[in-house]
Amino acid sequence: MSKTVTEVGGTDGRWPVAIAVSLFLLACAGLALFHPSLFGTLAGSIAVLGPLVIAAGLLPLFIALTAWSRATSGERAIGPQNTFGPRIAIIALIASEVAFFAALFAVYLRYAIYPEIAGFSSWPPTPMRPDDPWGGPLLNTVILVASGVCVAAAHDWLLKERWQLSAIGLTVAIALGGVFVGLQLREFSLASVGFRDGVYPSIFFLTTGFHGLHVVIGILLLSIAAYRVIRARSAGGAGFITTAASWYWHFVDAVWLLLFAVFYAWAS
């Protein structure tokens, strides 16, 4: 077997459309949860249905990603030089996500520098300061960074055709990601303020909540990559999806490090 890892670029046009529809449902769910007033007299019902809409978006997203992955696994293995298009697509996706989070950080920093705009003398407002950053938030940071190390190691092992180690690395990263999401949900449930209790909690929960959603999507991508590594036992069956998942996961890691620095450490 060649020591050069070949990769797969998907060409089935149905599944990207399905993924786009799923992401649209997730966006609708975000509006339903965070801005129910946009729906007028239906605001009450929409707010209640928000979590169901999120589930309705995540389920088909997982199905579409899995189906797309399986569809590409049956296509011929191609060399890295032929994955230019898929790689550009992943880079464009991450770039759009960078712009999205940059906008949220810009809003937060604007109020942090000029708190009087929101009617406060300091930022965050004294009664709404976040938890001690050196407790739960720091633990979450260690967990997410450790998962990123596991993903990097898994990708390196894949390139060296060490399939079992690669699968183990991805599995550990998935487990750590799940622990991170669980701890974030616990933090949200124990918070003394809610999303609608002011400018600061709105920005805080919106930014950290969307990051949590991206972690969930990253877990789905890593799960598909792990499945492909376990089943394919060949670079052509797992190379590109593992590369894409690792890029996305490192992006999620980087966003959290900025979140921890700005929303927790600096804010405290």
C-alpha positions as CSV (number, residue, x, y, z in Angstrom):
1,M,0.0,0.0,0.0
2,S,1.3,3.4,-0.9
3,K,2.6,5.5,2.0
4,T,0.9,8.6,0.5
5,V,-2.6,9.1,1.9
6,T,-5.2,9.5,-0.8
7,E,-8.3,11.4,-0.2
8,V,-11.9,11.6,-1.4
9,G,-13.8,14.6,-2.6
10,G,-17.5,14.2,-2.7
11,T,-19.5,14.9,-5.8
12,D,-23.1,14.0,-4.8
13,G,-25.0,17.3,-5.0
14,R,-28.0,16.1,-3.0
15,W,-26.4,16.0,0.4
16,P,-24.9,19.5,0.5
17,V,-28.4,20.8,-0.2
18,A,-29.7,18.7,2.7
19,I,-27.0,20.1,4.9
20,A,-27.9,23.7,3.9
21,V,-31.6,23.1,4.7
22,S,-30.6,21.6,8.1
23,L,-28.4,24.7,8.9
24,F,-31.4,26.9,7.9
25,L,-33.6,25.1,10.4
26,L,-30.9,25.7,13.0
27,A,-30.8,29.4,12.2
28,C,-34.6,29.5,12.5
29,A,-34.3,27.8,15.9
30,G,-31.8,30.4,17.0
31,L,-34.3,33.2,16.1
32,A,-37.1,31.3,17.9
33,L,-35.1,30.9,21.1
34,F,-33.3,34.3,21.2
35,H,-35.8,36.7,19.4
36,P,-39.3,35.2,19.7
37,S,-40.7,38.8,19.5
38,L,-39.9,38.7,15.8
39,F,-42.8,36.3,15.3
40,G,-45.4,38.7,16.6
41,T,-48.5,37.0,18.2
42,L,-46.8,33.6,17.7
43,A,-43.9,34.6,20.0
44,G,-45.1,32.4,22.9
45,S,-45.6,29.3,20.9
46,I,-42.4,29.8,18.9
47,A,-40.3,30.2,22.0
48,V,-41.6,26.9,23.3
49,L,-40.9,25.1,20.0
50,G,-37.4,26.5,19.7
51,P,-35.7,23.5,21.3
52,L,-37.7,21.1,19.0
53,V,-36.7,23.1,16.0
54,I,-33.0,22.7,17.0
55,A,-33.5,19.0,17.3
56,A,-35.2,19.0,13.9
57,G,-32.2,20.7,12.4
58,L,-29.5,18.6,14.1
59,L,-31.0,15.3,13.3
60,P,-31.2,15.8,9.5
61,L,-27.8,17.5,9.6
62,F,-26.3,14.4,11.1
63,I,-28.1,12.1,8.6
64,A,-27.0,14.3,5.7
65,L,-23.4,14.4,6.8
66,T,-23.3,10.7,7.4
67,A,-25.0,10.0,4.0
68,W,-22.6,12.3,2.2
69,S,-19.7,10.7,3.8
70,R,-20.9,7.2,2.8
71,A,-21.6,8.4,-0.7
72,T,-18.1,9.7,-1.2
73,S,-16.6,6.5,0.3
74,G,-17.7,4.6,-2.8
75,E,-16.1,7.0,-5.2
76,R,-12.6,6.4,-6.5
77,A,-9.7,7.6,-4.4
78,I,-8.1,10.6,-5.8
79,G,-4.8,12.3,-5.0
80,P,-4.4,15.4,-2.8
81,Q,-4.0,17.5,-5.9
82,N,-7.7,16.8,-6.8
83,T,-9.1,17.9,-3.4
84,F,-8.5,21.6,-4.1
85,G,-12.2,22.3,-4.5
86,P,-13.3,20.6,-1.3
87,R,-10.5,22.2,0.6
88,I,-11.4,25.6,-0.6
89,A,-15.0,24.9,0.4
90,I,-14.0,24.1,3.9
91,I,-11.7,27.1,4.1
92,A,-14.6,29.3,2.9
93,L,-16.9,27.8,5.5
94,I,-14.5,28.5,8.3
95,A,-13.8,32.0,7.0
96,S,-17.6,32.7,7.1
97,E,-17.7,31.4,10.7
98,V,-14.7,33.6,11.6
99,A,-16.6,36.6,10.3
100,F,-19.7,35.6,12.3
101,F,-17.8,35.3,15.6
102,A,-15.8,38.4,14.9
103,A,-19.0,40.4,14.7
104,L,-20.1,39.0,18.1
105,F,-16.8,39.9,19.7
106,A,-16.9,43.4,18.1
107,V,-20.3,44.0,19.7
108,Y,-19.1,42.8,23.1
109,L,-15.9,44.9,23.0
110,R,-17.9,48.0,21.9
111,Y,-19.9,47.8,25.1
112,A,-16.8,46.9,27.1
113,I,-15.0,50.0,26.0
114,Y,-18.1,52.3,26.1
115,P,-20.4,50.8,28.8
116,E,-22.3,54.0,29.0
117,I,-24.0,53.1,25.7
118,A,-25.8,50.4,27.5
119,G,-26.5,52.6,30.5
120,F,-23.8,51.1,32.8
121,S,-20.7,52.6,34.4
122,S,-18.7,49.4,34.1
123,W,-18.6,46.2,32.0
124,P,-19.8,43.6,32.7
125,P,-22.4,45.1,35.0
126,T,-21.5,44.3,38.6
127,P,-24.4,42.0,39.4
128,M,-24.0,40.1,36.2
129,R,-20.3,39.3,36.3
130,P,-19.4,35.7,35.1
131,D,-18.3,32.9,37.2
132,D,-14.7,32.6,38.5
133,P,-12.8,31.9,35.2
134,W,-10.2,29.7,37.1
135,G,-12.9,27.2,38.0
136,G,-15.3,25.6,35.5
137,P,-14.3,27.8,32.5
138,L,-10.6,26.9,32.9
139,L,-11.5,23.2,33.2
140,N,-13.5,23.5,30.0
141,T,-10.5,25.2,28.3
142,V,-8.2,22.3,29.4
143,I,-10.7,19.8,28.1
144,L,-11.2,21.4,24.7
145,V,-7.4,22.0,24.2
146,A,-6.8,18.3,25.1
147,S,-9.4,17.3,22.5
148,G,-7.6,19.4,19.9
149,V,-4.4,17.6,20.7
150,C,-6.1,14.3,20.3
151,V,-7.5,15.4,16.9
152,A,-4.1,16.5,15.7
153,A,-2.5,13.2,16.8
154,A,-5.3,11.2,15.2
155,H,-4.8,13.1,11.9
156,D,-1.0,12.5,12.1
157,W,-1.6,8.8,12.8
158,L,-3.9,8.6,9.8
159,L,-1.2,10.0,7.5
160,K,1.1,7.3,8.9
161,E,-1.6,4.6,8.3
162,R,-1.9,3.8,11.9
163,W,-5.6,3.2,11.8
164,Q,-6.3,1.9,15.3
165,L,-4.4,4.8,17.0
166,S,-6.2,7.3,14.7
167,A,-9.6,5.9,15.6
168,I,-8.7,6.0,19.3
169,G,-7.6,9.6,19.1
170,L,-10.8,10.6,17.4
171,T,-12.9,8.7,19.9
172,V,-11.2,10.4,22.9
173,A,-11.6,13.8,21.2
174,I,-15.3,13.1,20.7
175,A,-15.7,12.1,24.4
176,L,-13.9,15.2,25.6
177,G,-16.1,17.3,23.3
178,G,-19.2,15.7,24.9
179,V,-17.9,16.5,28.4
180,F,-17.3,20.1,27.3
181,V,-20.9,20.5,26.1
182,G,-22.2,18.9,29.3
183,L,-20.3,21.3,31.5
184,Q,-21.4,24.3,29.4
185,L,-25.1,23.2,29.7
186,R,-24.6,22.9,33.4
187,E,-23.1,26.4,33.6
188,F,-26.1,27.8,31.6
189,S,-28.6,26.0,33.9
190,L,-27.0,27.4,37.0
191,A,-26.7,31.0,35.7
192,S,-28.4,33.6,37.9
193,V,-29.5,35.6,34.8
194,G,-31.1,34.7,31.6
195,F,-30.7,35.6,27.9
196,R,-33.4,38.3,28.1
197,D,-32.2,39.9,31.3
198,G,-30.1,42.6,29.6
199,V,-27.5,43.5,27.0
200,Y,-24.6,41.7,28.7
201,P,-26.3,38.3,29.3
202,S,-27.8,38.5,25.7
203,I,-24.3,38.8,24.2
204,F,-22.8,36.3,26.6
205,F,-25.3,33.6,26.0
206,L,-25.5,34.3,22.3
207,T,-21.8,34.0,21.8
208,T,-21.1,31.0,24.1
209,G,-24.3,29.3,22.9
210,F,-23.4,29.5,19.3
211,H,-19.9,28.3,20.1
212,G,-21.5,25.3,21.9
213,L,-23.6,24.6,18.8
214,H,-20.4,24.6,16.7
215,V,-18.9,22.2,19.1
216,V,-21.8,19.8,18.6
217,I,-21.4,20.1,14.8
218,G,-17.7,19.4,15.3
219,I,-18.5,16.3,17.3
220,L,-20.7,15.1,14.4
221,L,-17.9,15.6,11.9
222,L,-15.4,13.8,14.2
223,S,-17.9,11.0,14.6
224,I,-18.2,10.6,10.9
225,A,-14.4,10.7,10.5
226,A,-14.0,8.1,13.2
227,Y,-16.5,5.9,11.5
228,R,-14.7,6.2,8.2
229,V,-11.3,5.4,9.8
230,I,-12.7,2.3,11.5
231,R,-14.6,1.0,8.5
232,A,-12.5,2.1,5.6
233,R,-9.0,1.2,6.8
234,S,-7.8,3.1,3.8
235,A,-6.8,6.7,3.3
236,G,-9.2,7.0,0.3
237,G,-12.0,6.3,2.7
238,A,-11.1,8.6,5.5
239,G,-8.5,11.2,4.5
240,F,-10.5,14.2,3.4
241,I,-13.3,14.0,6.0
242,T,-10.7,13.6,8.8
243,T,-8.8,16.6,7.4
244,A,-11.9,18.7,7.2
245,A,-13.1,17.7,10.7
246,S,-9.6,18.5,12.2
247,W,-9.6,21.9,10.6
248,Y,-13.1,22.7,11.9
249,W,-12.2,21.4,15.4
250,H,-9.1,23.5,15.6
251,F,-11.2,26.5,14.6
252,V,-13.7,25.7,17.5
253,D,-10.7,25.4,19.9
254,A,-9.4,28.8,18.8
255,V,-12.8,30.5,19.2
256,W,-13.1,29.1,22.7
257,L,-9.6,30.3,23.7
258,L,-10.7,33.8,22.7
259,L,-14.0,33.4,24.5
260,F,-12.2,32.4,27.7
261,A,-9.8,35.3,27.5
262,V,-12.4,38.0,26.7
263,F,-15.7,36.8,28.2
264,Y,-14.2,35.1,31.4
265,A,-10.7,36.1,32.3
266,W,-10.8,39.8,31.2
267,A,-14.4,40.3,32.3
268,S,-13.6,39.0,35.9
